[in-house]
Each structure stands twice: as C-alpha cells, then as structure tokens.
Amino acid sequence: MLRLLLFAGLACLACRLIFGKWPWQFAQSKSTRAQALFRARKLLGVRENATRQEVLQAHKQLIAMVHPDKGGTNDQVHEANAARDLLLNELPYPTPDKP
C-alpha cells in the first residue's frame, strides 16, 4: 500500500514537472465563454490574438466553402457567422485619438 501511495505521489510530481499543472487541475473546466471562444477560433482557424481583418478574412474563406450554393448547409453558415460575431465582439474597441 505504501508503494502505491509513493508511486501516485511520484506520478503527480512528474505531471507537475512535465506539464506545469497538477493532475487534478486538468479536470477543472474552463468557463462557458472561454469554451465558446476556443471553438470559434478553432472553427475560423485564427489565433488567440487575431486582428479584426484576420477574423473577417477567415470568415470569408469559411463561408466560401460552406455556403449552400457550394454544397454546405444553412446551419454551417449560421455557425460561421456566430463565430465571427463572437470573436469580433471580443476585440477591444479603438479609442479615439485626443487632440
């Protein structure tokens, strides 16, 4: 029994050293908003700090592939539009320059 506890402790320590997290931290889930942002970025294929132009370009390319006229479905178009809107809403608004 002591060997099992020692092995479990070493495995936890190895996990912490390799991945930078304790094993139980992998079980913690992200917030719903963070999950939605992750899925939107993955769908459009953009990085986390993508610019407005990158998001719009990725959306345009995705729509060209999933448009109903090209063999896609309305649901795919709606999903692409929702991903674009979500990512654009996360971008900081430009601040007006003060004279």
C-alpha positions, 0 to 999 in steps of 0.5 A, spaced: 500 500 500 505 504 501 508 503 494 502 505 491 501 511 495 509 513 493 508 511 486 501 516 485 505 521 489 511 520 484 506 520 478 503 527 480 510 530 481 512 528 474 505 531 471 507 537 475 514 537 472 512 535 465 506 539 464 506 545 469 499 543 472 497 538 477 493 532 475 487 534 478 487 541 475 486 538 468 479 536 470 477 543 472 473 546 466 474 552 463 468 557 463 462 557 458 465 563 454 472 561 454 469 554 451 465 558 446 471 562 444 476 556 443 471 553 438 470 559 434 477 560 433 478 553 432 472 553 427 475 560 423 482 557 424 485 564 427 489 565 433 488 567 440 490 574 438 487 575 431 486 582 428 479 584 426 481 583 418 484 576 420 477 574 423 473 577 417 478 574 412 477 567 415 470 568 415 470 569 408 474 563 406 469 559 411 463 561 408 466 560 401 466 553 402 460 552 406 455 556 403 449 552 400 450 554 393 457 550 394 454 544 397 454 546 405 448 547 409 444 553 412 446 551 419 454 551 417 453 558 415 449 560 421 455 557 425 460 561 421 457 567 422 456 566 430 463 565 430 465 571 427 460 575 431 463 572 437 470 573 436 469 580 433 465 582 439 471 580 443 476 585 440 477 591 444 474 597 441 479 603 438 479 609 442 479 615 439 485 619 438 485 626 443 487 632 440 
